[in-house]
């Protein structure tokens, strides 16, 4: 959830050598779900298998191969896939560490990326982050998902199955771009929901702010920080992949990666606008509470001011002295009460004219 590590602890890796494949994250199911999708311009095949060995294509196949792994807690499956494709142990270590910052790194023969797939918990309304790791090779792409919050790649699969667009006629680099683009598109949906929440908070803030309003403001602030950690690195990743001189990325694909960079800039602009609005709403809320407190204090001060001379008069005539000249007057009590009412009325008129009431 937003602002929490959801049980992720790096302490279990303390003292281990670099490249140790130790899962860091929430406890998963017993086995990972493996799918293999192979295609070219004329045909596509899709398989869901239980054994890793059956899901590994030949590294020399002319087809574009996409292996998707849901459940990176299965370190044995991750190790077998890494051995088959010659993936560096440090990369495999980062794949199973689900608390990594989004990044893009070049290795000999492949490019490694980490992204965050964002969604919203339907029950609590909190944001949930799922790590997605991509490994791009000459003719293959491997995607590793935590496998907890749905699948943002469904639209990409449908495009491959139906042959829509240019994905079937392009290489593995375009497939990697499509997966990155699908992940980034999911950020827009989350930001739109956040914008609607901010509008609701603004309405409540303008009408009758309560303690619930303050809780909503702090939740929106927490979400904005959470989103910032996931969105800002995407700009660096897209910029790096757009400018990288690698045989794995065709020049035609770099144009599409430039579009992802543009989307990342748009996301950052919207996110920063939301952050400023949330910060402003917090200031408005505090000012509103302060104004309410000032009004209450003003009323209490006016009441105290009105009763001060009345208390003085009542105190004087409440003294138990035998020789007080007014004690023997027949109309002494009504006269004193009349004087007190006159003073109170005059003070009320004065306060009203000054605009204090």
KOLBA-324187 format. One record per residue: x, y, z of N, C-alpha, C in turn. Coordinates in steps of 0.05 Angstrom, whole numbers, plus 5000, padded with zeros to 4 digits. Each point is the difference from the previous one (the first is absolute). Layout:
- X; Y; Z; X; Y; Z; X; Y; Z
...
***
This chain:
- 5017; 4976; 5000; 4983; 5024; 5000; 5017; 5025; 5000
- 4987; 5023; 4994; 5016; 5024; 4998; 5013; 5007; 5026
- 5026; 5006; 4998; 5015; 5007; 5023; 5010; 4977; 5017
- 4994; 4975; 4992; 5009; 4977; 5015; 5015; 4981; 4982
- 5017; 4984; 5012; 5016; 4981; 4985; 4986; 4973; 4997
- 4976; 4998; 5011; 4984; 4976; 4997; 5015; 4975; 5007
- 5015; 5001; 5022; 5014; 4976; 5010; 5026; 4995; 4987
- 5010; 5018; 4983; 5026; 4995; 4986; 5023; 5007; 5018
- 5018; 4982; 5004; 5022; 5003; 5018; 5026; 4992; 4986
- 5019; 5019; 4999; 5026; 4994; 4988; 5020; 4987; 5019
- 4992; 4999; 5026; 5019; 4990; 5020; 5007; 4971; 4995
- 4982; 4985; 4987; 5005; 4972; 4995; 5024; 4996; 4981
- 5008; 5021; 4985; 5023; 4997; 4982; 5026; 5009; 5013
- 4999; 5009; 5025; 5024; 5010; 5012; 5021; 4979; 5002
- 5024; 5006; 4992; 5023; 4982; 5001; 5003; 4981; 4977
- 4981; 5000; 4981; 5002; 4982; 4977; 5017; 5012; 4978
- 5013; 4985; 4984; 5017; 5011; 4979; 4982; 5012; 4977
- 5011; 5019; 4985; 4985; 5011; 4977; 4991; 4979; 4981
- 4976; 5003; 4989; 4989; 4981; 4981; 4985; 4978; 5013
- 4997; 5001; 5027; 4984; 4979; 5014; 4970; 5005; 4993
- 4987; 4979; 4990; 4972; 5003; 4992; 4983; 4993; 5024
- 4992; 5021; 5015; 4984; 4998; 5024; 4976; 5017; 4996
- 4976; 4988; 5002; 4975; 5015; 4996; 4996; 5020; 5023
- 4994; 5025; 4993; 4993; 5021; 5019; 4973; 5010; 4992
- 4980; 4994; 5016; 4973; 5009; 4994; 4980; 4984; 5016
- 4974; 5004; 4993; 4979; 4985; 5014; 5001; 4971; 4993
- 4992; 4984; 5018; 5000; 4971; 4995; 4980; 4993; 4978
- 5010; 4985; 4980; 4983; 4993; 4977; 4991; 4971; 5001
- 4987; 4993; 4979; 4990; 4972; 4997; 5024; 4982; 4995
- 4995; 4974; 4999; 5021; 4980; 4998; 5015; 5001; 4974
- 4986; 5005; 4978; 5013; 4998; 4974; 4994; 5025; 4983
- 5018; 5006; 4982; 4996; 5023; 4982; 4983; 4992; 4976
- 4985; 5018; 4989; 4984; 4995; 4976; 5017; 5009; 4976
- 5004; 4982; 4981; 5017; 5005; 4977; 4984; 4999; 4974
- 5004; 5020; 4983; 4987; 5000; 4974; 5021; 5007; 4979
- 4998; 4987; 4977; 5018; 5005; 4977; 4983; 5008; 4976
- 5006; 5023; 4989; 4986; 5009; 4976; 5021; 5005; 4978
- 4997; 4986; 4978; 5019; 5002; 4977; 4984; 5009; 4976
- 5011; 5018; 4985; 4986; 5011; 4977; 5019; 5011; 4979
- 4989; 5002; 4975; 5012; 5016; 4979; 4977; 5013; 4985
- 5005; 5010; 4976; 4979; 5014; 4986; 4977; 4983; 4990
- 5005; 4974; 4999; 4979; 4982; 4989; 4986; 4982; 5021
- 5013; 4995; 5022; 4989; 4980; 5019; 5007; 5008; 5028
- 4985; 4989; 5019; 5005; 5004; 5029; 4992; 4975; 5015
- 5017; 4992; 5018; 4994; 4977; 5018; 5003; 5008; 5029
- 4983; 4990; 5017; 5000; 5007; 5028; 4997; 4975; 5017
- 5017; 4998; 5020; 5000; 4976; 5017; 5002; 5008; 5029
- 4985; 4986; 5017; 5002; 5002; 5029; 5010; 4974; 5011
- 5024; 5000; 5012; 5013; 4976; 5008; 5007; 5001; 5030
- 5003; 4976; 5012; 5007; 4998; 5028; 5030; 4998; 5004
- 5014; 4987; 4982; 5028; 4996; 5003; 5016; 5021; 4984
- 5020; 5011; 5013; 5016; 5021; 4987; 5013; 4990; 4975
- 5010; 4975; 5001; 5015; 4990; 4977; 4983; 4999; 4974
- 4974; 4995; 5003; 4982; 4999; 4977; 4993; 5027; 4989
- 5005; 5020; 5016; 4992; 5027; 4992; 5023; 5016; 4988
- 5023; 4988; 4997; 5023; 5015; 4991; 5004; 4996; 4970
- 4998; 5021; 4984; 5004; 4998; 4971; 5030; 4998; 4993
- 5005; 4993; 4976; 5028; 5000; 4991; 5009; 5029; 4997
- 5025; 5005; 5008; 5010; 5027; 4998; 5005; 5009; 4971
- 5000; 4981; 4981; 5005; 5006; 4972; 4975; 4999; 4984
- 4976; 4999; 5012; 4975; 4999; 4985; 4996; 5027; 4986
- 4989; 4999; 4974; 4994; 5025; 4986; 4975; 5014; 5011
- 4984; 4986; 5016; 4976; 5012; 5011; 5007; 5019; 5024
- 4982; 5018; 5005; 5003; 5017; 5023; 4987; 4985; 5024
- 5015; 4996; 5021; 4990; 4984; 5023; 4996; 5018; 5024
- 4978; 4997; 5013; 4993; 5015; 5024; 4994; 4980; 5022
- 5017; 4999; 5020; 4996; 4984; 5023; 4990; 5018; 5023
- 4978; 4993; 5011; 4989; 5016; 5023; 5000; 4982; 5024
- 5012; 5010; 5022; 5001; 4985; 5025; 4984; 5015; 5021
- 4980; 4988; 5011; 4984; 5013; 5021; 5006; 4985; 5026
- 5014; 5014; 5018; 5008; 4988; 5025; 5030; 4997; 5002
- 5014; 5022; 5006; 5029; 4999; 5001; 5010; 4988; 5026
- 4982; 4991; 5017; 5008; 4986; 5024; 5012; 4973; 4994
- 4994; 4989; 4976; 5011; 4974; 4992; 5028; 5004; 4990
- 5019; 5001; 5018; 5028; 5005; 4993; 5012; 4978; 4983
- 4991; 4976; 5003; 5010; 4978; 4983; 4994; 5004; 4971
- 4975; 5008; 4994; 4992; 5006; 4973; 5015; 5024; 4989
- 5004; 5020; 5016; 5016; 5023; 4991; 5028; 4992; 4993
- 5012; 4983; 5016; 5028; 4992; 4995; 5002; 4984; 4974
- 4980; 4982; 4995; 5001; 4984; 4975; 4997; 5018; 4976
- 4982; 5019; 5001; 4997; 5019; 4977; 5025; 5016; 4996
- 5012; 5010; 5022; 5024; 5015; 4998; 5023; 4984; 4988
- 5002; 4975; 5008; 5022; 4983; 4989; 4996; 4996; 4970
- 4975; 4995; 4991; 4994; 4995; 4972; 5007; 5024; 4983
- 4994; 5024; 5009; 5004; 5024; 4983; 5026; 5014; 5007
- 5016; 4990; 5019; 5025; 5013; 5006; 4996; 5027; 5014
- 4981; 5002; 5017; 4994; 5025; 5014; 5019; 5002; 5025
- 5011; 5023; 5004; 5020; 5004; 5021; 4987; 4995; 5028
- 5014; 4987; 5018; 4989; 4995; 5027; 4991; 5025; 5015
- 5013; 5023; 4995; 4992; 5025; 5013; 4972; 5008; 4991
- 4994; 4994; 4974; 4973; 5007; 4990; 4979; 4982; 5013
- 5007; 4974; 5002; 4981; 4982; 5013; 4995; 5008; 5029
- 5022; 5009; 5013; 4997; 5009; 5027; 4980; 5024; 5002
- 5002; 5018; 4981; 4981; 5023; 5000; 4972; 4992; 4993
- 4997; 4980; 4983; 4974; 4990; 4992; 4984; 4991; 5024
- 5013; 4985; 5018; 4985; 4988; 5023; 5000; 5019; 5023
- 5012; 5024; 4998; 4999; 5020; 5021; 4978; 5020; 4991
- 4976; 4997; 5010; 4977; 5016; 4991; 4999; 5027; 5012
- 5021; 5009; 5013; 5000; 5027; 5012; 5021; 5018; 4986
- 5007; 4993; 4975; 5020; 5015; 4985; 4988; 5026; 4988
- 5017; 5019; 4996; 4992; 5025; 4986; 4999; 4995; 4970
- 4981; 5011; 4985; 5000; 4997; 4971; 5027; 5008; 4988
- 5009; 4984; 4981; 5026; 5005; 4988; 5002; 4988; 4972
- 5022; 5007; 4986; 5006; 4989; 4974; 5030; 4996; 4998
- 5009; 4975; 4994; 5028; 4994; 4999; 5006; 4983; 4975
- 5024; 5005; 4989; 5009; 4985; 4977; 5020; 4979; 5009
- 4996; 4976; 4988; 5019; 4978; 5005; 5008; 4989; 4973
- 5019; 4982; 5000; 5010; 4988; 4975; 4979; 4981; 4990
- 4986; 5008; 4979; 4980; 4983; 4987; 4971; 5005; 5009
- 4995; 5017; 5019; 4972; 5006; 5008; 4999; 5027; 5015
- 4976; 5010; 5002; 4994; 5024; 5015; 4980; 4993; 5022
- 5005; 5011; 5024; 4984; 4993; 5023; 4985; 5025; 5010
- 4974; 4997; 5005; 4984; 5022; 5010; 4984; 4991; 5024
- 4995; 5019; 5018; 4981; 4996; 5022; 4980; 5023; 5000
- 4975; 4993; 5001; 4978; 5020; 5001; 4982; 4993; 5023
- 4982; 5018; 5007; 4980; 4995; 5021; 4972; 5002; 4987
- 4985; 4978; 5003; 4973; 4999; 4990; 4981; 5009; 5023
- 4985; 5022; 4995; 4984; 5011; 5021; 4970; 4994; 4996
- 4987; 4995; 5022; 4971; 4995; 5000; 4989; 5010; 5027
- 4974; 4998; 5002; 4986; 5010; 5024; 4985; 4976; 5013
- 5003; 4997; 5025; 4986; 4979; 5015; 4971; 5007; 5001
- 4982; 4983; 4990; 4972; 5006; 4999; 4987; 5002; 5027
- 5011; 4985; 5019; 4988; 5000; 5027; 5008; 5024; 5017
- 5026; 5007; 4999; 5010; 5021; 5018; 5004; 5027; 4985
- 5002; 4999; 4974; 5005; 5025; 4985; 5029; 5008; 4999
- 5018; 4984; 5013; 5028; 5006; 5001; 5014; 4991; 4974
- 5022; 5014; 4994; 5016; 4992; 4976; 5017; 4976; 5006
- 5003; 4983; 4980; 5016; 4976; 5003; 5020; 4999; 4977
- 5024; 4994; 5006; 5021; 4999; 4980; 5010; 4971; 4996
- 5002; 4992; 4975; 5011; 4974; 4993; 5024; 5003; 4982
- 5022; 4988; 5007; 5024; 5003; 4984; 4998; 4983; 4974
- 5009; 5012; 4978; 5001; 4987; 4974; 5029; 5002; 4990
- 5013; 4978; 4995; 5027; 5000; 4989; 4999; 4990; 4971
- 5014; 5013; 4983; 5001; 4993; 4971; 5029; 4995; 4992
- 5004; 4978; 4986; 5027; 4994; 4988; 4996; 4998; 4970
- 5013; 5018; 4986; 4998; 5001; 4970; 5025; 4988; 4988
- 4996; 4979; 4984; 5021; 4987; 4985; 4997; 5004; 4970
- 5016; 4987; 4984; 4999; 5004; 4971; 4973; 4993; 4988
- 4988; 4978; 5008; 4974; 4992; 4989; 4981; 4991; 5022
- 5005; 5008; 5024; 4983; 4991; 5022; 4997; 5022; 5022
- 4978; 4998; 5014; 4995; 5018; 5023; 4990; 4983; 5022
- 5011; 5004; 5024; 4991; 4985; 5024; 4989; 5021; 5019
- 4975; 4996; 5008; 4988; 5018; 5020; 4995; 4985; 5026
- 5008; 5012; 5021; 4996; 4988; 5027; 4981; 5018; 5016
- 4978; 4988; 5009; 4980; 5014; 5015; 4997; 4987; 5028
- 4993; 5017; 5019; 4995; 4989; 5027; 4974; 4982; 4999
- 4982; 5007; 4981; 4976; 4984; 4997; 4980; 5003; 5022
- 4995; 5025; 5008; 4982; 5005; 5023; 4977; 5018; 4993
- 5004; 5020; 4983; 4980; 5021; 4997; 4989; 5001; 4971
- 4996; 4978; 4987; 4990; 5000; 4973; 5022; 5002; 4980
- 4993; 5002; 4974; 5019; 4999; 4978; 4996; 5024; 4982
- 5019; 5018; 4999; 4998; 5023; 4983; 5007; 4994; 4971
- 5009; 4976; 4994; 5009; 4992; 4974; 4978; 4986; 4983
- 4976; 5000; 5010; 4979; 4986; 4986; 4995; 5012; 4972
- 5001; 5027; 4999; 4995; 5013; 4974; 5022; 4993; 4980
- 5024; 4997; 5009; 5023; 4993; 4982; 4995; 4972; 4990
- 4992; 4982; 5017; 4994; 4972; 4991; 4979; 5000; 4978
- 4979; 5015; 5005; 4978; 5001; 4980; 5009; 5011; 4973
- 5017; 5020; 5001; 5011; 5011; 4975; 5016; 4979; 4985
- 5016; 4984; 5015; 5016; 4979; 4987; 4981; 4979; 4989
- 4980; 4991; 5015; 4982; 4980; 4990; 4985; 5008; 4976
- 4990; 5025; 5000; 4984; 5009; 4977; 5016; 5011; 4977
- 5026; 5006; 5005; 5017; 5010; 4978; 4995; 5030; 4995
- 4988; 5014; 5019; 4995; 5029; 4996; 5026; 5015; 5004
- 5003; 5022; 4985; 5023; 5017; 5003; 5024; 4987; 4986
- 5024; 5009; 5008; 5024; 4991; 4987; 5016; 4981; 5018
- 4988; 4992; 5023; 5016; 4984; 5019; 5008; 4973; 4988
- 4983; 4987; 4984; 5006; 4974; 4989; 5022; 5002; 4978
- 5002; 5023; 4988; 5020; 5003; 4978; 5026; 5013; 5011
- 5001; 5004; 5026; 5024; 5013; 5012; 5015; 4980; 5017
- 5022; 5009; 5010; 5017; 4982; 5016; 4995; 5001; 5029
- 5018; 4988; 5015; 4997; 4999; 5029; 5002; 5027; 5013
- 5015; 5019; 4988; 5002; 5026; 5011; 4973; 5015; 5001
- 4984; 4996; 4979; 4973; 5012; 4999; 4982; 4987; 5021
- 5003; 4974; 5004; 4985; 4987; 5021; 5007; 5012; 5028
- 5026; 5004; 5004; 5008; 5012; 5026; 4988; 5028; 5003
- 5001; 5015; 4978; 4988; 5027; 5000; 4970; 4998; 5007
- 4986; 4981; 4988; 4971; 4997; 5005; 4995; 4993; 5030
- 5017; 4984; 5012; 4996; 4994; 5028; 5005; 5024; 5018
- 5021; 5015; 4993; 5006; 5025; 5015; 4976; 5019; 4997
- 4991; 5003; 4975; 4978; 5019; 4995; 4974; 4992; 5015
- 4995; 4974; 5001; 4976; 4990; 5015; 5002; 5007; 5029
- 5024; 4997; 5011; 5005; 5006; 5029; 4996; 5030; 5005
- 5011; 5016; 4982; 4998; 5029; 5004; 4971; 5009; 4996
- 4985; 4989; 4982; 4972; 5007; 4996; 4984; 4995; 5026
- 5008; 4980; 5015; 4986; 4994; 5025; 5003; 5023; 5020
- 5022; 5015; 4998; 5004; 5023; 5018; 4979; 5021; 4995
- 4992; 5004; 4975; 4980; 5021; 4994; 4974; 4994; 5014
- 4992; 4975; 5000; 4975; 4993; 5013; 5001; 5005; 5030
- 5023; 4994; 5012; 5003; 5005; 5029; 5000; 5030; 5005
- 5013; 5016; 4984; 5001; 5029; 5004; 4972; 5012; 4995
- 4985; 4990; 4982; 4973; 5010; 4996; 4983; 4995; 5024
- 5002; 4976; 5012; 4985; 4995; 5025; 5009; 5018; 5022
- 5026; 5005; 5002; 5010; 5018; 5020; 4989; 5029; 4996
- 4999; 5008; 4974; 4989; 5027; 4995; 4971; 5002; 5008
- 4984; 4979; 4996; 4972; 5000; 5009; 4999; 5001; 5030
- 5017; 4986; 5014; 5001; 5002; 5029; 5006; 5028; 5010
- 5019; 5013; 4987; 5008; 5027; 5008; 4977; 5019; 4996
- 4985; 4997; 4978; 4976; 5017; 4995; 4980; 4996; 5022
- 4995; 4976; 5009; 4981; 4994; 5021; 5010; 5013; 5026
- 5026; 4998; 5006; 5011; 5012; 5024; 4996; 5030; 4999
- 5005; 5012; 4977; 4997; 5029; 4997; 4971; 5009; 5006
- 4981; 4985; 4990; 4972; 5007; 5005; 4994; 4998; 5030
- 5009; 4979; 5013; 4995; 4997; 5029; 5015; 5022; 5015
- 5023; 5008; 4990; 5016; 5020; 5014; 4986; 5028; 4998
- 4987; 5004; 4977; 4987; 5026; 4996; 4974; 5002; 5016
- 4986; 4977; 5004; 4974; 5001; 5013; 5003; 4997; 5030
- 5008; 4977; 5010; 5002; 4995; 5029; 5022; 4981; 5006
- 5025; 5010; 5003; 5022; 4982; 5006; 4998; 4987; 5027
- 5006; 4974; 5001; 4999; 4985; 5025; 5026; 4985; 5004
- 5001; 4984; 5021; 5023; 4983; 5005; 5004; 4980; 4977
- 4978; 4991; 4989; 5001; 4981; 4977; 5013; 5013; 4976
- 4995; 5026; 4996; 5012; 5015; 4978; 5031; 5000; 5004
- 5009; 5005; 5024; 5028; 5000; 5006; 5013; 4972; 4994
- 4986; 4979; 5008; 5009; 4973; 4994; 5002; 4995; 4970
- 4981; 5010; 4985; 5000; 4997; 4971; 5024; 5015; 4987
- 5005; 5024; 5011; 5023; 5016; 4990; 5026; 4986; 5005
- 5003; 4989; 5023; 5025; 4985; 5007; 5003; 4975; 4983
- 4977; 4987; 4994; 5002; 4976; 4983; 5008; 5008; 4972
- 4988; 5022; 4989; 5008; 5010; 4974; 5029; 5008; 4999
- 5010; 5011; 5021; 5028; 5008; 5002; 5018; 4975; 4999
- 4992; 4979; 5015; 5015; 4975; 5001; 5000; 4987; 4973
- 4977; 5001; 4986; 4999; 4988; 4973; 5018; 5015; 4980
- 5001; 5027; 5003; 5016; 5015; 4981; 5030; 4993; 5004
- 5009; 4997; 5025; 5027; 4991; 5004; 5005; 4973; 4989
- 4981; 4982; 5004; 5002; 4972; 4990; 5002; 5000; 4969
- 4984; 5016; 4987; 5000; 5002; 4971; 5026; 5012; 4990
- 5010; 5019; 5014; 5025; 5014; 4991; 5023; 4980; 4999
- 5001; 4982; 5019; 5022; 4980; 5000; 4998; 4981; 4976
- 4976; 4996; 4990; 4997; 4982; 4977; 5002; 5014; 4973
- 4990; 5025; 4999; 4998; 5014; 4974; 5025; 5014; 4992
- 5014; 5013; 5018; 5023; 5016; 4993; 5022; 4983; 4986
- 5007; 4976; 5010; 5021; 4985; 4986; 4992; 4991; 4972
- 4974; 5000; 4993; 4992; 4992; 4973; 5012; 5019; 4979
- 5001; 5025; 5007; 5012; 5019; 4981; 5029; 4993; 4994
- 5015; 4993; 5021; 5028; 4993; 4996; 5002; 4974; 4983
- 4982; 4981; 5005; 5001; 4975; 4986; 4994; 5004; 4970
- 4979; 5015; 4994; 4992; 5005; 4972; 5022; 5017; 4986
- 5011; 5019; 5014; 5021; 5016; 4988; 5025; 4983; 4994
- 5007; 4983; 5018; 5023; 4983; 4996; 4996; 4981; 4976
- 4977; 4987; 4999; 4995; 4981; 4979; 4998; 5014; 4973
- 4990; 5025; 5000; 4998; 5015; 4975; 5027; 5007; 4989
- 5020; 5005; 5017; 5026; 5009; 4992; 5021; 4978; 4998
- 4993; 4976; 5010; 5020; 4979; 5002; 5008; 4990; 4972
- 5025; 4996; 4996; 5010; 4989; 4975; 5004; 4970; 5003
- 4979; 4985; 4994; 5000; 4971; 5004; 4988; 4987; 4976
- 5012; 4977; 4992; 4989; 4985; 4978; 4973; 4988; 5007
- 4993; 5000; 5025; 4975; 4988; 5009; 4976; 5018; 4995
- 5005; 5026; 4996; 4978; 5019; 4996; 5003; 5013; 4972
- 4980; 4995; 4983; 5001; 5012; 4973; 4993; 5030; 5001
- 5009; 5014; 4980; 4995; 5029; 4999; 4970; 5006; 4999
- 4986; 4982; 4986; 4971; 5004; 4998; 4986; 4998; 5027
- 5011; 4984; 5017; 4988; 4996; 5027; 5006; 5024; 5018
- 5023; 5013; 4995; 5008; 5023; 5017; 4980; 5023; 4998
- 4986; 5002; 4977; 4979; 5020; 4997; 4978; 4995; 5020
- 4992; 4975; 5003; 4979; 4993; 5018; 5009; 5003; 5029
- 5025; 4995; 5006; 5011; 5004; 5026; 5000; 5030; 5007
- 5004; 5017; 4980; 4998; 5029; 5004; 4972; 5007; 5009
- 4980; 4986; 4989; 4972; 5005; 5008; 4996; 4993; 5029
- 5012; 4978; 5010; 4999; 4993; 5028; 5012; 5021; 5017
- 5023; 5012; 4991; 5013; 5021; 5014; 4981; 5024; 5003
- 4985; 5006; 4978; 4981; 5022; 5001; 4978; 4994; 5020
- 4991; 4976; 5000; 4979; 4992; 5019; 5010; 5003; 5029
- 5025; 4993; 5004; 5011; 5002; 5027; 5001; 5029; 5009
- 5007; 5018; 4981; 5001; 5029; 5007; 4972; 5009; 5007
- 4980; 4991; 4984; 4972; 5008; 5006; 4992; 4990; 5028
- 5007; 4975; 5006; 4993; 4989; 5026; 5013; 5016; 5023
- 5025; 5008; 4996; 5014; 5015; 5021; 4986; 5027; 5004
- 4992; 5013; 4977; 4987; 5026; 5002; 4974; 4998; 5015
- 4984; 4980; 4994; 4974; 4996; 5013; 5005; 4993; 5030
- 5019; 4983; 5005; 5006; 4992; 5027; 5009; 5024; 5017
- 5018; 5016; 4989; 5009; 5023; 5015; 4977; 5020; 5005
- 4982; 5003; 4980; 4977; 5017; 5005; 4983; 4989; 5022
- 4996; 4974; 5001; 4984; 4988; 5022; 5014; 5004; 5027
- 5027; 4998; 5000; 5015; 5003; 5025; 4996; 5029; 5010
- 5002; 5019; 4982; 4996; 5028; 5008; 4972; 5005; 5010
- 4980; 4988; 4987; 4972; 5004; 5009; 4996; 4988; 5028
- 5012; 4976; 5004; 4997; 4988; 5027; 5013; 5017; 5021
- 5024; 5010; 4994; 5014; 5017; 5019; 4984; 5025; 5006
- 4988; 5012; 4979; 4983; 5023; 5003; 4975; 4994; 5016
- 4988; 4977; 4996; 4976; 4992; 5015; 5007; 4997; 5030
- 5023; 4990; 5006; 5008; 4997; 5028; 5002; 5027; 5013
- 5012; 5019; 4986; 5002; 5027; 5011; 4973; 5013; 5003
- 4982; 4995; 4980; 4973; 5011; 5002; 4985; 4988; 5024
- 5004; 4974; 5004; 4986; 4987; 5022; 5010; 5012; 5027
- 5026; 5003; 5003; 5011; 5010; 5025; 4991; 5029; 5004
- 4999; 5016; 4978; 4990; 5027; 5002; 4971; 5001; 5008
- 4984; 4982; 4988; 4972; 4999; 5007; 4995; 4993; 5029
- 5015; 4981; 5010; 4998; 4993; 5028; 5009; 5023; 5018
- 5021; 5013; 4992; 5010; 5023; 5015; 4979; 5023; 5000
- 4987; 5004; 4978; 4979; 5021; 4998; 4976; 4993; 5018
- 4993; 4975; 5000; 4978; 4991; 5017; 5007; 5005; 5029
- 5025; 4992; 5007; 5008; 5004; 5028; 5001; 5030; 5007
- 5009; 5017; 4982; 5000; 5028; 5005; 4972; 5011; 5004
- 4981; 4990; 4985; 4972; 5010; 5003; 4989; 4991; 5027
- 5006; 4976; 5008; 4991; 4990; 5026; 5013; 5017; 5023
- 5026; 5005; 4997; 5013; 5016; 5020; 4990; 5029; 5001
- 4992; 5011; 4977; 4989; 5027; 4999; 4973; 5001; 5014
- 4983; 4980; 4996; 4975; 4999; 5013; 5003; 4998; 5030
- 5018; 4982; 5008; 5005; 4997; 5029; 5012; 5026; 5012
- 5017; 5013; 4985; 5012; 5025; 5010; 4978; 5022; 5003
- 4982; 5001; 4980; 4979; 5020; 5001; 4981; 4995; 5024
- 4993; 4974; 5004; 4983; 4993; 5023; 5014; 5008; 5026
- 5026; 4994; 5002; 5015; 5006; 5024; 5001; 5031; 5004
- 5004; 5014; 4979; 5002; 5030; 5001; 4973; 5012; 5009
- 4978; 4989; 4990; 4974; 5010; 5008; 4995; 4995; 5030
- 5007; 4977; 5009; 4994; 4993; 5028; 5020; 5011; 5020
- 5023; 5010; 4991; 5019; 5011; 5019; 4988; 5024; 5016
- 4989; 5021; 4988; 4988; 5021; 5017; 4976; 4991; 5016
- 4985; 4981; 4988; 4977; 4990; 5015; 5009; 4984; 5025
- 5021; 4985; 4996; 5011; 4985; 5023; 5011; 5019; 5021
- 5011; 5023; 4991; 5011; 5020; 5019; 4977; 5012; 5017
- 4979; 5008; 4986; 4977; 5012; 5015; 4988; 4980; 5019
- 4996; 4975; 4990; 4988; 4979; 5017; 5019; 4995; 5024
- 5026; 5001; 4995; 5019; 4995; 5022; 4999; 5022; 5021
- 4997; 5025; 4991; 4998; 5023; 5019; 4976; 4997; 5017
- 4977; 4995; 4988; 4976; 4998; 5016; 4996; 4973; 5013
- 5019; 4983; 4996; 4998; 4974; 5014; 5017; 5000; 5026
- 5013; 5023; 5006; 5016; 5002; 5024; 4981; 5003; 5024
- 5007; 4987; 5022; 4983; 4999; 5024; 5008; 5022; 5020
- 4996; 5025; 4992; 5005; 5023; 5018; 4973; 5010; 5010
- 4999; 5008; 5025; 4974; 5009; 5012; 4992; 5027; 4989
- 5019; 5018; 4997; 4993; 5027; 4992; 5006; 5005; 4971
- 4983; 4990; 4983; 5001; 5005; 4971; 4975; 5017; 4993
- 5003; 5024; 4990; 4978; 5018; 4996; 4978; 4989; 4982
- 5008; 4984; 4980; 4980; 4991; 4981; 4983; 4977; 5011
- 5008; 4988; 5022; 4985; 4977; 5010; 4973; 5008; 5011
- 4996; 5024; 5008; 4975; 5009; 5011; 4981; 5012; 4979
- 5010; 5003; 4975; 4983; 5012; 4979; 4979; 4979; 4991
- 4976; 5010; 4995; 4978; 4982; 4992; 5006; 4989; 4971
- 5010; 5018; 4984; 5005; 4992; 4972; 5029; 4995; 4994
- 5015; 4994; 5020; 5029; 4995; 4997; 5006; 4976; 4982
- 4987; 4978; 5006; 5005; 4976; 4984; 4992; 5004; 4971
- 4975; 5009; 4994; 4994; 5004; 4971; 5018; 5020; 4987
- 5009; 5020; 5015; 5018; 5020; 4988; 5027; 4988; 4993
- 5011; 4983; 5017; 5025; 4987; 4994; 4998; 4981; 4977
- 4978; 4985; 5000; 4995; 4982; 4977; 4997; 5015; 4974
- 4986; 5023; 5002; 4997; 5016; 4976; 5026; 5011; 4990
- 5017; 5009; 5018; 5027; 5010; 4992; 5016; 4978; 4987
- 4999; 4976; 5011; 5015; 4977; 4989; 4990; 4993; 4972
- 4973; 5001; 4996; 4989; 4994; 4974; 5008; 5021; 4980
- 5000; 5025; 5009; 5007; 5022; 4982; 5029; 4998; 4991
- 5018; 4994; 5019; 5028; 4996; 4993; 5004; 4977; 4980
- 4986; 4978; 5005; 5002; 4977; 4982; 4989; 5007; 4973
- 4978; 5013; 4998; 4988; 5008; 4975; 5018; 5019; 4984
- 5012; 5020; 5015; 5017; 5019; 4987; 5025; 4986; 4988
- 5010; 4981; 5015; 5024; 4986; 4990; 4993; 4983; 4976
- 4976; 4987; 5000; 4991; 4985; 4976; 4998; 5017; 4976
- 4988; 5024; 5003; 4997; 5019; 4978; 5027; 5008; 4989
- 5018; 5005; 5019; 5027; 5009; 4992; 5015; 4978; 4984
- 4998; 4975; 5010; 5013; 4977; 4986; 4987; 4996; 4973
- 4974; 5004; 4998; 4986; 4996; 4975; 5009; 5020; 4979
- 5003; 5026; 5008; 5008; 5020; 4982; 5029; 4996; 4991
- 5016; 4989; 5017; 5028; 4994; 4992; 5003; 4975; 4983
- 4978; 4986; 4997; 5001; 4975; 4983; 5011; 4976; 5015
- 5000; 5001; 5025; 5011; 4977; 5016; 4978; 4979; 5005
- 4976; 5006; 4995; 4978; 4981; 5004; 4986; 4994; 4973
***
